[in-house]
C-alpha cells in the first residue's frame, strides 16, 4: 500500500493572492484584456479559473493530466477558439507539476517518482539542445522556445518522468483510456464531417476555414495539420482497440465506433506518410502476438473493403485520394530537401547549424536536379504567401542538420531507450496491453517522421505519457524476453481488466 505523505492545502488567502498576482500580470502583459467588456469579463473568468483550480487541487493529478492531454489538440488554436490565446493545455500541465512537486492532497497517495538512468540521458539531451540554441542565437525566439518545450521536448520528457506514478493505479489508467477513446470519437467523427459532410457539424468552426484554404483538400482537424491529425487519430484508434478488448456492454461498441472513425480519418488525411505508417504499425504490432497474426490478414481485408466502399460512396473523396496518391510535387520537394540537408550535414557534421537555422541557411545548399524541378525550398502552393520557407521534411535529418550528429544521436538514443525499456521491462500483467499499444504508436511515429518535419505537440506528449504508463512504477528488473511479451500479449486473459 502506498504510504500517505503530508499534503499541502493552500489557504483561501493563498488562492486570493494567486488571483491578484494573475490579475496584475494580465494588466502588465495584456492590458487590452482589461478594457471595455474585458474589465468585467476577465476578472470573472479568472475567478472561475481559480475555483476550478482549487477543486482540481484536491483530485489526483491524473485528472488534470488527462484534461491537459484532451486540450492539447487545440494547442495551436487558442486564439482562434476565442479564449484570448491563453494556452490552457500548457497551464494544466504546469498545474500537474505543481500538484506533484508541492504535494497536493490529490497527489498524497501517489507513488513517489522513480528516477532512472534514462531520465539522466533525457536531461543531458535537453541541456545539449539548450546549449545549441544559445550558441546559434535562437534560444529567445518563440518558434525555438515552443519547439524545445513541446516537440523535442522538455514537456514530453517531464511527462515521461511523472506518468509512471500518476497512472500507477488501475482507476487512473482507465480514466486515461476513456479520455483517449472519447477524443478518438470526437476526432474521427469530425474527420468524417470534414471529408464527406455535413460541414455544419464541424466544431470549432475554424477547422472548416483551414480545410477550405488547403489546396490538397486534406483533413486537418483541430491541429490545422493533416499529419498531426493522422498521428492523433492513429493513437486514439490504438487506445480504442485496447478499450474494445477490456470493456464490456455498450462501452465496448462505443470503443469500436471510435476506432473505426479514427481509421477512416487516417485515410481521409490524404497523407501518404500516414497511410504507410498506419500499415507498418498495425502489421508490426500484430506480428508480436498469436492472436494478432491470426487476425492480421482478415483485418487488412476488412479494412480494404471498407476503404473501397467509402471511395465508392463518395466520388469526391475518391477523386481527392487518387489525386493525392499521384501527386509528384511533394516527392520532388522531399528529394530536393533531402539532398540539401545531406550537403548541410556534410558541411557541419558534428554540432550542426543550430536550432532553427535550416530555413535561414539552406538556400545555398539547394541544387538544380537533372530530371525534375528544384522545388521544396518555398511553399509556392500557399496562395498569397509565396515566400513561406518549408521545413526539412525528415525529422531525423532535420535534427542532424540543426543539432549535428551529436544532438541527433542523443535524441534518438533517448527515444529508443525510453520506448524500448517501457515495452520490454517486466511489469504487471495489466500493463501488457499498454506495452503492445506503445509498440504500435512508436512504430507509427518513427515511420511518419521519416517524411515529415516535426513531432506534433499532441503526439509527442501522448507518446511519452504512454511510455511512462507502460513502464510502470515497479522497481527496475531485467528486460522481458520477446517470446514472453508475445505470449502474454496474445493471451486474451492478459487483456482483461485487473
C-alpha positions in Angstrom: 0.0 0.0 0.0 1.3 3.4 -0.9 2.1 5.5 2.2 0.2 8.7 2.6 2.5 11.7 2.5 1.8 15.1 4.1 -0.3 17.2 1.7 -0.2 20.9 1.2 -3.6 22.6 1.4 -3.2 26.3 0.4 -5.4 28.6 2.5 -8.1 30.8 0.9 -5.7 33.7 1.3 -3.1 31.9 -0.8 -5.6 31.4 -3.6 -6.7 35.0 -3.3 -3.1 36.2 -3.5 -2.6 34.0 -6.6 -5.6 35.6 -8.2 -4.4 39.1 -7.5 -1.0 38.2 -8.9 -2.5 36.8 -12.1 -4.6 40.0 -12.5 -1.5 42.2 -12.1 0.3 40.0 -14.7 -2.6 40.4 -17.1 -2.5 44.2 -16.6 1.2 44.3 -17.3 1.4 41.8 -20.2 -2.1 42.0 -21.8 -3.7 45.3 -20.7 -6.2 45.2 -23.6 -7.9 42.3 -21.7 -9.0 44.7 -19.1 -10.5 47.3 -21.4 -14.2 47.6 -22.4 -16.2 44.4 -21.7 -12.9 42.8 -20.6 -12.8 44.9 -17.5 -15.7 42.8 -16.1 -15.3 39.5 -18.1 -11.6 39.0 -17.4 -11.9 39.1 -13.5 -14.9 36.8 -13.7 -13.2 34.3 -15.9 -10.1 34.5 -13.6 -12.3 33.8 -10.5 -13.9 30.9 -12.2 -10.5 29.5 -13.1 -9.3 29.8 -9.5 -12.3 28.0 -8.2 -11.8 25.2 -10.7 -8.1 25.0 -9.9 -8.9 24.8 -6.2 -11.2 21.9 -6.9 -8.7 20.2 -9.1 -6.0 20.6 -6.4 -8.0 18.1 -4.3 -8.2 15.5 -7.0 -5.5 13.0 -8.2 -3.0 14.6 -10.8 -4.3 12.1 -13.3 -7.5 14.2 -13.7 -5.6 17.4 -14.6 -3.1 15.4 -16.8 -6.0 13.9 -18.8 -7.5 17.3 -19.2 -4.2 18.6 -20.5 -4.0 15.8 -23.0 -7.5 16.4 -24.2 -7.0 20.2 -24.6 -3.6 19.6 -26.3 -5.5 19.1 -29.6 -6.1 22.8 -29.6 -2.6 23.8 -28.7 -2.1 25.9 -31.8 -5.5 27.4 -32.0 -6.4 29.1 -28.7 -6.5 32.5 -30.3 -9.0 31.2 -33.0 -11.2 29.5 -30.5 -11.8 32.8 -28.7 -10.1 32.4 -25.3 -7.6 35.2 -25.9 -4.7 32.9 -26.9 -4.4 31.5 -23.3 -2.6 28.1 -23.7 -4.9 26.1 -21.4 -3.2 22.8 -22.1 0.2 24.2 -21.0 -1.3 25.8 -17.9 -2.9 22.5 -17.0 0.4 20.7 -17.4 2.1 23.3 -15.2 -0.7 22.7 -12.7 0.1 19.0 -12.7 3.8 19.7 -12.0 2.7 21.9 -9.0 0.4 19.1 -7.7 3.2 16.6 -7.8 6.1 18.6 -6.5 4.1 20.7 -4.0 2.3 17.6 -2.8 -1.3 18.4 -3.3 -4.0 16.3 -1.4 -4.7 14.5 -4.6 -1.1 13.5 -5.0 -0.6 12.4 -1.4 -1.3 8.8 -2.1 0.6 8.7 -5.4 3.7 6.5 -5.5 6.9 8.5 -5.4 8.7 9.4 -8.6 11.4 6.9 -9.6 14.5 8.4 -11.3 16.2 6.1 -13.7 19.3 6.2 -15.8 17.2 7.0 -18.9 16.0 10.2 -17.2 19.6 11.3 -16.8 20.2 10.8 -20.5 17.0 12.8 -21.2 18.3 15.6 -19.0 21.6 15.6 -20.9 19.8 15.8 -24.2 17.8 18.8 -23.1 21.0 20.6 -21.9 22.7 20.0 -25.2 19.6 21.3 -27.0 19.6 24.5 -24.9 23.3 25.0 -25.4 23.0 24.5 -29.2 20.1 27.0 -29.4 22.0 29.5 -27.2 25.1 29.2 -29.4 23.0 29.7 -32.5 21.3 32.8 -31.1 17.8 31.2 -31.4 17.1 30.5 -27.8 14.9 33.6 -27.4 12.8 33.1 -30.5 9.2 32.0 -30.0 9.4 29.2 -32.5 12.5 27.7 -30.8 11.0 28.0 -27.4 7.9 26.1 -28.5 10.0 23.5 -30.2 12.1 23.0 -27.1 9.1 22.8 -24.8 6.5 20.9 -26.9 8.3 18.9 -29.5 11.9 18.0 -28.7 10.9 18.2 -25.6 11.1 19.4 -22.1 7.3 18.8 -21.6 7.3 15.3 -23.0 10.3 14.3 -21.0 8.8 15.6 -17.8 5.6 13.7 -18.6 7.6 10.5 -19.0 9.0 11.1 -15.5 5.6 11.7 -14.0 3.4 9.3 -15.8 4.5 6.0 -14.1 3.4 7.4 -10.7 0.4 9.5 -11.9 -1.1 6.5 -13.7 0.1 3.8 -11.4 -3.4 2.8 -10.4 -6.0 0.9 -12.4 -8.5 3.6 -12.0 -6.2 6.3 -13.3 -5.3 4.2 -16.4 -8.9 3.6 -17.1 -9.5 7.4 -16.9 -6.8 7.9 -19.5 -8.2 5.2 -21.7 -11.7 6.7 -21.5 -10.3 10.1 -22.4 -8.4 8.8 -25.4 -11.5 6.9 -26.7 -13.6 10.0 -26.3 -11.0 12.1 -28.1 -10.9 9.5 -30.9 -14.7 9.6 -31.2 -14.6 13.4 -31.5 -11.6 13.5 -33.9 -12.9 10.6 -36.0 -16.5 12.0 -36.4 -15.1 15.4 -37.1 -12.9 13.9 -39.8 -15.9 12.3 -41.4 -17.8 15.6 -41.3 -14.8 17.4 -42.8 -14.5 15.0 -45.7 -18.0 13.9 -46.6 -20.1 16.3 -44.6 -22.2 17.8 -43.3 -19.7 20.5 -42.7 -22.1 22.3 -40.4 -21.4 19.7 -37.7 -17.6 20.5 -37.7 -16.7 22.2 -34.4 -14.8 24.5 -33.8 -15.6 26.4 -37.0 -12.0 27.4 -37.7 -11.4 23.8 -38.9 -13.6 24.3 -41.9 -11.8 27.5 -42.8 -8.4 25.7 -42.6 -9.7 22.8 -44.8 -11.1 25.2 -47.4 -7.7 27.0 -47.7 -5.8 23.7 -48.1 -5.1 23.3 -51.8 -4.9 19.5 -51.4 -8.3 19.4 -49.6 -6.9 17.3 -46.8 -8.5 16.7 -43.3 -6.6 18.9 -40.9 -8.8 18.7 -37.8 -8.3 21.0 -34.8 -4.5 20.6 -35.3 -4.5 22.6 -38.6 -2.2 19.9 -39.9 -3.1 16.8 -41.7 0.0 14.9 -40.4 -0.8 15.9 -36.8 -4.4 14.9 -37.3 -3.3 11.5 -38.7 -0.9 10.9 -35.7 -3.6 11.7 -33.2 -6.3 9.6 -34.9 -4.0 6.6 -35.0 -3.0 6.8 -31.4 -6.7 7.1 -30.4 -7.5 4.1 -32.6 -5.0 2.0 -30.7 -6.5 3.2 -27.4 -9.9 2.2 -28.7 -8.6 -1.2 -29.6 -7.4 -1.7 -26.0 -10.7 -0.5 -24.7 -12.6 -2.8 -27.0 -10.7 -5.8 -25.6 -11.2 -4.7 -22.0 -14.6 -3.1 -21.9 -18.0 -4.9 -21.9 -21.5 -4.0 -22.9 -22.3 -0.7 -24.7 -19.0 0.8 -23.8 -17.3 -1.8 -26.0 -19.2 -0.8 -29.1 -18.6 2.8 -28.3 -14.8 1.9 -28.4 -15.4 0.1 -31.8 -17.2 3.2 -33.2 -14.3 5.4 -32.0 -11.6 3.1 -33.5 -13.4 2.8 -36.9 -14.0 6.5 -37.2 -10.3 7.1 -36.4 -9.0 4.7 -39.0 -11.3 6.3 -41.6 -9.9 9.7 -40.6 -6.3 8.4 -41.0 -7.2 7.5 -44.6 -9.0 10.8 -45.1 -5.9 12.9 -44.2 -4.7 12.0 -47.7 -1.2 11.9 -46.3 0.8 9.0 -47.9 3.2 9.0 -44.9 0.2 8.5 -42.6 -1.1 5.6 -44.8 2.3 3.9 -44.8 2.9 4.4 -41.1 -0.6 3.1 -40.2 0.0 -0.2 -42.1 3.6 -0.5 -40.7 2.4 0.0 -37.1 -0.5 -2.4 -37.4 1.5 -5.1 -39.0 4.4 -4.8 -36.6 2.1 -4.9 -33.5 0.1 -7.8 -34.9 3.1 -9.9 -35.6 4.1 -9.9 -32.0 1.1 -11.9 -30.8 -0.5 -15.1 -31.8 -4.0 -13.5 -31.9 -2.7 -10.7 -34.0 -1.0 -13.0 -36.5 -4.3 -14.9 -36.8 -6.4 -11.8 -37.3 -4.0 -9.7 -39.4 -5.0 -10.9 -42.9 -8.8 -10.8 -42.2 -8.4 -7.4 -40.6 -6.5 -6.0 -43.6 -9.1 -7.4 -46.0 -11.9 -5.8 -44.0 -10.1 -2.5 -44.0 -9.5 -2.7 -47.7 -13.2 -3.4 -48.3 -14.2 -0.5 -46.0 -11.9 1.9 -47.9 -13.2 0.7 -51.3 -16.8 1.1 -50.0 -16.0 4.6 -48.7 -14.5 5.6 -52.1 -17.4 4.2 -54.0 -19.9 6.0 -51.7 -18.1 9.3 -52.0 -16.8 10.2 -55.5 -15.3 13.4 -54.3 -13.2 11.5 -51.7 -12.2 9.0 -54.4 -11.1 11.8 -56.7 -9.1 13.6 -53.9 -7.4 10.3 -52.8 -6.4 9.5 -56.4 -5.0 12.9 -57.0 -3.1 12.8 -53.7 -1.6 9.4 -54.4 -0.3 10.5 -57.8 0.9 14.0 -56.6 4.6 14.3 -57.7 5.3 17.8 -56.4 5.7 16.6 -52.8 8.1 13.8 -53.9 10.3 16.4 -55.7 10.1 18.6 -52.6 11.4 15.9 -50.3 14.1 14.8 -52.7 15.4 18.3 -53.0 15.2 18.9 -49.3 17.0 15.7 -48.5 19.8 16.5 -50.9 20.2 19.9 -49.5 20.1 18.6 -45.9 22.8 16.0 -46.7 25.0 18.8 -48.1 24.5 20.8 -44.9 25.3 17.8 -42.8 28.5 17.2 -44.7 29.4 20.9 -44.1 28.8 20.8 -40.3 28.5 17.2 -39.3 29.2 17.2 -35.5 27.4 20.2 -34.0 25.2 21.3 -36.9 24.0 24.8 -37.8 22.0 25.4 -34.7 18.3 25.1 -33.8 16.0 26.8 -36.3 18.8 27.5 -38.8 17.8 25.1 -41.6 15.3 27.7 -43.0 17.8 30.6 -42.9 20.9 28.7 -44.1 19.7 26.1 -46.6 19.3 28.2 -49.7 22.9 27.8 -50.9 22.7 24.1 -50.5 19.9 23.5 -53.0 21.0 22.4 -56.5 19.0 22.0 -59.7 18.5 18.3 -60.4 18.8 17.0 -63.9 15.4 15.3 -64.3 12.9 17.2 -62.1 12.3 20.8 -60.9 14.1 22.3 -57.9 11.2 22.6 -55.5 11.0 22.2 -51.8 12.6 25.4 -50.6 9.5 27.6 -50.7 5.8 26.5 -50.3 4.5 28.1 -53.5 1.2 26.3 -53.2 0.2 28.7 -50.4 -1.8 31.3 -52.2 -0.8 34.8 -51.1 2.3 33.6 -49.2 4.8 32.6 -51.9 7.8 33.2 -49.7 7.0 30.8 -46.9 10.1 28.6 -46.5 9.3 24.9 -45.9 10.9 22.9 -43.1 13.0 19.9 -43.9 10.5 17.0 -44.3 12.6 14.4 -42.4 12.8 14.7 -38.7 16.0 12.7 -38.3 17.9 14.6 -41.0 16.4 17.8 -39.7 17.8 17.2 -36.2 21.1 16.1 -37.6 21.4 19.3 -39.7 20.5 21.7 -36.9 21.9 19.9 -33.9 24.6 17.9 -35.5 25.2 14.1 -35.3 25.9 14.6 -31.6 22.5 16.1 -30.8 20.5 13.9 -33.2 22.2 10.8 -31.7 21.4 11.9 -28.1 17.7 12.5 -29.1 17.4 9.1 -30.9 19.2 7.2 -28.1 16.9 8.8 -25.5 13.8 7.9 -27.5 14.8 4.3 -28.2 16.0 3.7 -24.7 12.8 5.1 -23.1 10.4 3.4 -25.5 12.3 0.1 -25.7 12.6 0.0 -21.9 8.9 0.6 -21.4 8.0 -2.2 -23.8 10.4 -4.9 -22.7 10.9 -4.3 -18.9 8.9 -6.7 -16.8 5.8 -5.3 -15.2 2.3 -6.3 -14.0 0.1 -8.2 -16.5 -2.4 -5.3 -16.7 0.3 -3.2 -18.4 0.9 -5.6 -21.3 -1.9 -4.1 -23.5 -0.3 -0.7 -22.9 3.1 -2.1 -23.9 1.7 -3.5 -27.1 -0.1 -0.3 -27.8 3.1 1.7 -27.2 4.9 -0.5 -29.8 2.2 0.4 -32.4 2.2 4.1 -31.6 6.1 4.3 -31.6 6.4 2.4 -34.9 3.8 4.8 -36.4 5.7 7.9 -35.1 9.1 6.6 -36.1 7.8 5.9 -39.6 5.8 9.0 -40.3 8.6 11.3 -39.2 10.8 10.0 -42.0 8.8 12.1 -44.4 7.7 14.9 -42.1 9.5 17.7 -40.3 8.5 17.6 -36.7 6.7 15.9 -33.9 3.2 17.3 -33.4 2.9 18.5 -29.8 -0.1 16.3 -29.1 1.5 13.0 -30.3 4.9 14.0 -28.7 3.2 14.4 -25.3 1.0 11.4 -25.6 3.8 9.1 -26.8 5.9 9.9 -23.8 3.0 9.6 -21.3 2.1 6.3 -22.9 5.7 5.2 -22.5 5.5 6.2 -18.8 2.3 4.3 -18.3 3.7 1.1 -20.0 6.9 1.4 -17.9 5.0 1.5 -14.7 6.3 2.3 -11.2 7.7 -1.1 -10.4 11.4 -1.5 -9.4 13.9 -1.9 -12.3 14.2 -5.5 -13.4 15.8 -7.3 -16.3 14.1 -6.9 -19.7 11.3 -9.4 -20.5 12.1 -11.9 -23.2 10.4 -11.1 -26.5 8.8 -14.5 -26.5 7.2 -13.8 -23.1 5.9 -10.5 -24.3 4.4 -12.1 -27.4 2.8 -14.9 -25.5 1.3 -12.7 -22.8 0.0 -10.1 -25.3 -1.6 -12.8 -27.4 -3.3 -14.3 -24.3 -6.9 -12.9 -24.1 -6.6 -13.1 -20.3 -3.8 -10.6 -20.4 -6.2 -8.0 -21.9 -8.8 -8.4 -19.2 -9.2 -5.7 -16.6 -7.3 -6.2 -13.4 
